[in-house]
Amino acid sequence: QVQLVESGGGLVQPGGSLRLSCIVSGRILDLSVTGWYRQAPGKQREMVATLTVGERTMYADSVKGRFTIDRDNYKNTLYLQMNMLKPEDTAVYFCAADPNGTHRWNVWGQGTQVTVAS
């Protein structure tokens, strides 16, 4: 079973940047779709960004133009570059995988906290 381990969260001021990393225990290219989700207190988990093995990306409307998802195939690592952060971006961010491209997101990391506050 592949495992995902996130890092890079923290406290940042509004307008600042953070880069999240997610190390995949196996080959990242064996996973059809990988992505980032987030869950804020009292809210449902929501998709932030996804990346297919064919390098197609999808972003939530709320982060378009500010966040970028990419990966390093040699390091088997998924990234989320977050710029122009807003307080409403505060959440626990999860790395996830849909290994077979069947919309079954059944591999999850433990999450990393991102807090945007002055």
C-alpha positions as a Markdown table, in Angstrom:
| # | Residue | x | y | z |
|---|---|---|---|---|
| 1 | Gln | 0.0 | 0.0 | 0.0 |
| 2 | Val | 1.5 | 3.3 | -1.0 |
| 3 | Gln | 1.9 | 5.9 | 1.7 |
| 4 | Leu | 1.8 | 9.7 | 1.5 |
| 5 | Val | 3.7 | 12.0 | 3.9 |
| 6 | Glu | 3.1 | 15.8 | 3.8 |
| 7 | Ser | 5.3 | 18.5 | 5.1 |
| 8 | Gly | 5.7 | 22.3 | 4.7 |
| 9 | Gly | 2.7 | 23.7 | 6.5 |
| 10 | Gly | 3.0 | 26.5 | 9.0 |
| 11 | Leu | 2.0 | 30.0 | 10.0 |
| 12 | Val | 2.2 | 32.7 | 7.3 |
| 13 | Gln | 1.0 | 36.2 | 7.0 |
| 14 | Pro | -1.7 | 37.2 | 4.5 |
| 15 | Gly | 0.0 | 37.7 | 1.1 |
| 16 | Gly | 2.7 | 35.3 | 1.9 |
| 17 | Ser | 3.7 | 32.0 | 0.4 |
| 18 | Leu | 4.2 | 28.4 | 1.4 |
| 19 | Arg | 5.3 | 25.3 | -0.5 |
| 20 | Leu | 3.8 | 22.0 | 0.6 |
| 21 | Ser | 5.5 | 18.7 | -0.2 |
| 22 | Cys | 4.1 | 15.2 | -0.3 |
| 23 | Ile | 6.5 | 12.2 | -0.5 |
| 24 | Val | 5.1 | 9.1 | -2.1 |
| 25 | Ser | 6.5 | 5.8 | -0.8 |
| 26 | Gly | 6.3 | 4.2 | -4.3 |
| 27 | Arg | 6.6 | 5.6 | -7.8 |
| 28 | Ile | 4.5 | 8.7 | -8.2 |
| 29 | Leu | 3.9 | 7.9 | -11.9 |
| 30 | Asp | 2.1 | 4.7 | -10.8 |
| 31 | Leu | -0.6 | 6.9 | -9.4 |
| 32 | Ser | -3.1 | 8.0 | -12.1 |
| 33 | Val | -4.1 | 11.1 | -10.3 |
| 34 | Thr | -2.6 | 12.8 | -7.2 |
| 35 | Gly | -3.8 | 16.0 | -5.6 |
| 36 | Trp | -4.3 | 18.2 | -2.6 |
| 37 | Tyr | -7.4 | 18.6 | -0.6 |
| 38 | Arg | -8.1 | 20.8 | 2.4 |
| 39 | Gln | -10.4 | 20.9 | 5.4 |
| 40 | Ala | -11.1 | 24.0 | 7.4 |
| 41 | Pro | -12.7 | 23.9 | 10.9 |
| 42 | Gly | -16.4 | 23.2 | 10.6 |
| 43 | Lys | -16.3 | 22.7 | 6.8 |
| 44 | Gln | -16.2 | 19.8 | 4.5 |
| 45 | Arg | -13.0 | 18.6 | 2.9 |
| 46 | Glu | -12.6 | 20.2 | -0.6 |
| 47 | Met | -10.5 | 19.6 | -3.6 |
| 48 | Val | -7.7 | 22.2 | -4.0 |
| 49 | Ala | -5.7 | 20.9 | -7.0 |
| 50 | Thr | -5.2 | 17.7 | -8.9 |
| 51 | Leu | -2.5 | 16.5 | -11.3 |
| 52 | Thr | -2.8 | 13.5 | -13.6 |
| 53 | Val | 0.0 | 11.3 | -14.7 |
| 54 | Gly | -0.4 | 12.9 | -18.1 |
| 55 | Glu | 0.2 | 16.3 | -16.4 |
| 56 | Arg | -3.4 | 17.7 | -16.7 |
| 57 | Thr | -4.2 | 19.9 | -13.8 |
| 58 | Met | -7.4 | 21.1 | -12.2 |
| 59 | Tyr | -7.8 | 23.8 | -9.6 |
| 60 | Ala | -10.6 | 24.9 | -7.3 |
| 61 | Asp | -11.9 | 28.3 | -8.4 |
| 62 | Ser | -10.8 | 29.8 | -5.1 |
| 63 | Val | -7.1 | 29.1 | -5.7 |
| 64 | Lys | -6.7 | 29.6 | -9.4 |
| 65 | Gly | -3.9 | 31.9 | -10.3 |
| 66 | Arg | -2.5 | 31.7 | -6.7 |
| 67 | Phe | -1.7 | 28.0 | -6.3 |
| 68 | Thr | 0.4 | 25.6 | -8.5 |
| 69 | Ile | 0.5 | 21.9 | -8.3 |
| 70 | Asp | 3.5 | 20.0 | -9.7 |
| 71 | Arg | 5.7 | 17.1 | -9.1 |
| 72 | Asp | 9.2 | 15.7 | -9.2 |
| 73 | Asn | 9.1 | 12.3 | -10.8 |
| 74 | Tyr | 12.6 | 11.4 | -9.7 |
| 75 | Lys | 12.0 | 12.4 | -6.1 |
| 76 | Asn | 8.5 | 10.8 | -6.1 |
| 77 | Thr | 7.2 | 14.0 | -4.6 |
| 78 | Leu | 4.1 | 16.1 | -5.2 |
| 79 | Tyr | 4.2 | 19.8 | -4.4 |
| 80 | Leu | 1.7 | 22.6 | -3.9 |
| 81 | Gln | 3.1 | 26.1 | -4.3 |
| 82 | Met | 0.8 | 28.5 | -2.5 |
| 83 | Asn | 1.2 | 32.3 | -3.2 |
| 84 | Met | -0.9 | 35.3 | -2.2 |
| 85 | Leu | -2.3 | 33.4 | 0.8 |
| 86 | Lys | -5.5 | 34.6 | 2.4 |
| 87 | Pro | -6.9 | 33.9 | 5.8 |
| 88 | Glu | -9.6 | 31.8 | 4.2 |
| 89 | Asp | -6.9 | 29.4 | 3.0 |
| 90 | Thr | -6.4 | 28.3 | 6.6 |
| 91 | Ala | -7.0 | 24.6 | 6.8 |
| 92 | Val | -5.4 | 21.2 | 7.2 |
| 93 | Tyr | -4.0 | 20.3 | 3.8 |
| 94 | Phe | -4.0 | 16.6 | 2.7 |
| 95 | Cys | -2.1 | 14.9 | 0.0 |
| 96 | Ala | -4.2 | 12.3 | -1.7 |
| 97 | Ala | -4.2 | 9.8 | -4.6 |
| 98 | Asp | -6.7 | 8.2 | -7.0 |
| 99 | Pro | -4.4 | 5.4 | -8.0 |
| 100 | Asn | -6.5 | 4.0 | -10.9 |
| 101 | Gly | -8.1 | 7.2 | -12.2 |
| 102 | Thr | -11.6 | 6.0 | -11.1 |
| 103 | His | -12.4 | 8.9 | -8.9 |
| 104 | Arg | -11.8 | 6.8 | -5.8 |
| 105 | Trp | -9.5 | 8.9 | -3.7 |
| 106 | Asn | -8.5 | 6.1 | -1.3 |
| 107 | Val | -4.9 | 7.0 | -0.4 |
| 108 | Trp | -4.5 | 9.9 | 2.0 |
| 109 | Gly | -1.7 | 11.5 | 4.0 |
| 110 | Gln | -2.0 | 12.6 | 7.6 |
| 111 | Gly | -2.4 | 16.3 | 6.7 |
| 112 | Thr | -0.4 | 19.4 | 7.4 |
| 113 | Gln | -1.7 | 22.6 | 9.0 |
| 114 | Val | -1.6 | 25.8 | 7.1 |
| 115 | Thr | -2.6 | 28.9 | 9.1 |
| 116 | Val | -2.8 | 32.3 | 7.4 |
| 117 | Ala | -3.0 | 35.1 | 10.0 |
| 118 | Ser | -1.3 | 38.5 | 10.8 |
